[in-house]
Amino acid sequence: MHLPTHFEEQGNYKMTGTHRKLIIKDNDYYIQGSFNFLSFNKEKGQKIANEESILIPKKVDLKWEHVLNSYNINL
């Protein structure tokens, strides 16, 4: 999903909302995922939610470049 264009009109409908989150820590690592570690309120009889995230410690500089280009940010 390309977030900068995600909310633009798409024919007869408009895309709304996203659940994707991204954390980039300098050039050390980045984490992609839901980050809803504690937000699932399990009620009696309800199944447990699967909230996953992935930590990527390689090529962080390329991820920075991609994000900055996607949002047309020049540093």
DOKE-554667 format. One record per residue (C-alpha): residue number from 0; z, x, y negated; residue in one letter. Coordinates in steps of 0.25 Angstrom, whole numbers. Each point is the difference from the previous one (the first is absolute). Layout:
N
<r><i>NUM</i><z>Z</z><x>X</x><y>Y</y><aa>A</aa></r>
...
END
This chain:
75
<r><i>0</i><z>0</z><x>0</x><y>0</y><aa>M</aa></r>
<r><i>1</i><z>-4</z><x>6</x><y>-13</y><aa>H</aa></r>
<r><i>2</i><z>11</z><x>-5</x><y>-10</y><aa>L</aa></r>
<r><i>3</i><z>-6</z><x>2</x><y>-13</y><aa>P</aa></r>
<r><i>4</i><z>-11</z><x>-10</x><y>3</y><aa>T</aa></r>
<r><i>5</i><z>9</z><x>-8</x><y>10</y><aa>H</aa></r>
<r><i>6</i><z>3</z><x>-11</x><y>-11</y><aa>F</aa></r>
<r><i>7</i><z>-14</z><x>-2</x><y>-5</y><aa>E</aa></r>
<r><i>8</i><z>-7</z><x>-13</x><y>2</y><aa>E</aa></r>
<r><i>9</i><z>-7</z><x>0</x><y>14</y><aa>Q</aa></r>
<r><i>10</i><z>-10</z><x>-11</x><y>0</y><aa>G</aa></r>
<r><i>11</i><z>7</z><x>-14</x><y>0</y><aa>N</aa></r>
<r><i>12</i><z>14</z><x>6</x><y>2</y><aa>Y</aa></r>
<r><i>13</i><z>9</z><x>10</x><y>-6</y><aa>K</aa></r>
<r><i>14</i><z>8</z><x>10</x><y>8</y><aa>M</aa></r>
<r><i>15</i><z>15</z><x>-1</x><y>-3</y><aa>T</aa></r>
<r><i>16</i><z>11</z><x>8</x><y>4</y><aa>G</aa></r>
<r><i>17</i><z>2</z><x>13</x><y>9</y><aa>T</aa></r>
<r><i>18</i><z>10</z><x>5</x><y>9</y><aa>H</aa></r>
<r><i>19</i><z>-4</z><x>15</x><y>0</y><aa>R</aa></r>
<r><i>20</i><z>9</z><x>10</x><y>-6</y><aa>K</aa></r>
<r><i>21</i><z>-2</z><x>15</x><y>-2</y><aa>L</aa></r>
<r><i>22</i><z>10</z><x>11</x><y>-3</y><aa>I</aa></r>
<r><i>23</i><z>-5</z><x>14</x><y>-4</y><aa>I</aa></r>
<r><i>24</i><z>10</z><x>11</x><y>-1</y><aa>K</aa></r>
<r><i>25</i><z>-6</z><x>12</x><y>-8</y><aa>D</aa></r>
<r><i>26</i><z>-9</z><x>7</x><y>10</y><aa>N</aa></r>
<r><i>27</i><z>10</z><x>-1</x><y>11</y><aa>D</aa></r>
<r><i>28</i><z>-3</z><x>-13</x><y>7</y><aa>Y</aa></r>
<r><i>29</i><z>-4</z><x>-14</x><y>-2</y><aa>Y</aa></r>
<r><i>30</i><z>5</z><x>-13</x><y>7</y><aa>I</aa></r>
<r><i>31</i><z>-9</z><x>-13</x><y>2</y><aa>Q</aa></r>
<r><i>32</i><z>6</z><x>-12</x><y>5</y><aa>G</aa></r>
<r><i>33</i><z>8</z><x>-13</x><y>-3</y><aa>S</aa></r>
<r><i>34</i><z>13</z><x>6</x><y>-4</y><aa>F</aa></r>
<r><i>35</i><z>7</z><x>-13</x><y>3</y><aa>N</aa></r>
<r><i>36</i><z>11</z><x>8</x><y>8</y><aa>F</aa></r>
<r><i>37</i><z>11</z><x>-10</x><y>-3</y><aa>L</aa></r>
<r><i>38</i><z>-7</z><x>-12</x><y>-5</y><aa>S</aa></r>
<r><i>39</i><z>-2</z><x>-8</x><y>13</y><aa>F</aa></r>
<r><i>40</i><z>11</z><x>-11</x><y>1</y><aa>N</aa></r>
<r><i>41</i><z>1</z><x>-3</x><y>14</y><aa>K</aa></r>
<r><i>42</i><z>5</z><x>-14</x><y>3</y><aa>E</aa></r>
<r><i>43</i><z>4</z><x>-6</x><y>14</y><aa>K</aa></r>
<r><i>44</i><z>-11</z><x>-1</x><y>9</y><aa>G</aa></r>
<r><i>45</i><z>-10</z><x>8</x><y>-9</y><aa>Q</aa></r>
<r><i>46</i><z>-7</z><x>12</x><y>5</y><aa>K</aa></r>
<r><i>47</i><z>1</z><x>14</x><y>-6</y><aa>I</aa></r>
<r><i>48</i><z>-10</z><x>4</x><y>-10</y><aa>A</aa></r>
<r><i>49</i><z>-8</z><x>13</x><y>2</y><aa>N</aa></r>
<r><i>50</i><z>1</z><x>8</x><y>-13</y><aa>E</aa></r>
<r><i>51</i><z>-7</z><x>13</x><y>2</y><aa>E</aa></r>
<r><i>52</i><z>-3</z><x>12</x><y>-10</y><aa>S</aa></r>
<r><i>53</i><z>-7</z><x>13</x><y>3</y><aa>I</aa></r>
<r><i>54</i><z>4</z><x>14</x><y>-6</y><aa>L</aa></r>
<r><i>55</i><z>-12</z><x>9</x><y>-2</y><aa>I</aa></r>
<r><i>56</i><z>3</z><x>15</x><y>-3</y><aa>P</aa></r>
<r><i>57</i><z>-14</z><x>5</x><y>-1</y><aa>K</aa></r>
<r><i>58</i><z>-11</z><x>0</x><y>-10</y><aa>K</aa></r>
<r><i>59</i><z>9</z><x>-6</x><y>-10</y><aa>V</aa></r>
<r><i>60</i><z>-8</z><x>6</x><y>-12</y><aa>D</aa></r>
<r><i>61</i><z>-13</z><x>-8</x><y>5</y><aa>L</aa></r>
<r><i>62</i><z>8</z><x>-13</x><y>1</y><aa>K</aa></r>
<r><i>63</i><z>5</z><x>2</x><y>-15</y><aa>W</aa></r>
<r><i>64</i><z>-15</z><x>3</x><y>-4</y><aa>E</aa></r>
<r><i>65</i><z>-4</z><x>-13</x><y>7</y><aa>H</aa></r>
<r><i>66</i><z>10</z><x>-8</x><y>-7</y><aa>V</aa></r>
<r><i>67</i><z>-2</z><x>5</x><y>-13</y><aa>L</aa></r>
<r><i>68</i><z>-15</z><x>-2</x><y>1</y><aa>N</aa></r>
<r><i>69</i><z>2</z><x>-14</x><y>5</y><aa>S</aa></r>
<r><i>70</i><z>7</z><x>-3</x><y>-13</y><aa>Y</aa></r>
<r><i>71</i><z>-8</z><x>8</x><y>-9</y><aa>N</aa></r>
<r><i>72</i><z>11</z><x>9</x><y>-4</y><aa>I</aa></r>
<r><i>73</i><z>-3</z><x>14</x><y>-6</y><aa>N</aa></r>
<r><i>74</i><z>11</z><x>10</x><y>-1</y><aa>L</aa></r>
END
